[in-house]
């Protein structure tokens, strides 16, 4: 069974047991804490898939937090030609690594 969930403005296709890096989740979460994604857009895998309009009624994906990690460093470089203007900045996104425990529809 798989599901398509939405979190942090992105959509992810998940199955039970998957490890996933998502945008930092709200609230005080510690490693090992459980939570659920209630924005489920689609559930499929056995028989006919269930599509939401936009969400599937009563569907939820339960997950547990594995760790808080940081993403890959991104270099932001700005330049205006012939003006002597150059700026370099870096950015690393805060992420949560989650394990998908169960999918219910």
C-alpha positions in Angstrom: 0.0 0.0 0.0 1.2 3.5 -0.8 0.0 7.0 -0.2 0.8 10.5 -1.6 1.1 13.0 1.2 1.6 16.8 1.2 3.9 18.5 3.8 6.1 21.6 3.6 4.5 22.6 0.3 5.8 19.4 -1.4 4.2 16.1 -2.3 5.8 12.7 -1.4 4.9 9.1 -2.5 5.4 7.0 0.6 5.1 3.3 1.6 5.4 1.7 5.0 9.0 1.5 6.3 10.2 4.4 4.1 12.7 6.9 5.4 12.0 10.4 4.3 13.6 13.9 4.7 10.8 16.5 5.0 10.8 20.2 5.8 11.0 20.9 9.5 7.7 20.0 11.2 6.0 22.4 13.6 5.9 21.8 17.3 8.4 20.4 19.9 9.3 17.0 18.4 12.1 14.8 19.8 13.6 11.7 18.2 11.2 8.7 18.6 8.1 10.8 18.9 5.1 9.8 16.8 2.8 12.0 14.7 0.6 11.7 11.7 0.2 13.3 8.3 -3.5 14.1 7.7 -3.0 15.8 4.3 -3.3 12.6 2.2 -4.0 13.2 -1.5 -4.1 9.6 -2.7 -4.1 6.1 -1.4 -3.4 3.1 -3.6 -1.9 -0.3 -3.9 -4.6 -2.9 -3.4 -7.6 -2.6 -5.8 -8.9 0.7 -7.0 -6.9 3.8 -5.9 -8.7 6.4 -3.7 -8.2 9.9 -5.0 -9.0 12.9 -2.8 -10.7 16.1 -3.9 -8.3 17.4 -2.7 -7.9 15.2 0.4 -9.0 11.6 1.0 -11.6 11.5 3.8 -10.5 9.6 6.9 -7.0 8.7 5.5 -3.9 9.3 7.6 -0.3 8.3 7.5 1.4 7.6 10.9 5.1 8.3 11.2 7.8 8.6 13.8 10.7 11.1 13.9 14.1 9.5 13.5 16.3 12.6 13.7 16.6 16.3 12.9 19.1 16.8 10.1 20.3 19.6 7.9 20.2 19.6 4.1 22.9 20.1 1.6 24.5 23.5 1.5 23.3 25.8 -1.3 25.3 28.7 -2.5 23.4 31.9 -3.4 25.5 34.2 -5.6 24.3 37.6 -6.8 26.1 39.8 -9.3 25.4 42.9 -11.3 27.6 43.3 -14.3 29.9 46.3 -14.6 28.8 47.6 -11.2 31.3 45.9 -8.8 28.4 44.3 -7.0 29.0 40.7 -5.8 27.3 38.9 -2.9 27.8 35.3 -1.8 25.5 33.6 0.8 25.0 30.1 1.8 21.9 28.3 3.1 21.2 24.9 4.7 17.6 23.9 5.2 16.6 22.3 8.5 14.9 18.9 7.9 13.3 16.2 9.8 14.0 12.5 8.9 10.9 10.5 9.4 10.0 6.8 9.2 6.6 5.9 7.8 4.9 3.4 10.2 1.4 2.8 8.9 -1.0 4.0 6.2 -4.8 3.8 6.9 -7.6 4.9 4.5 
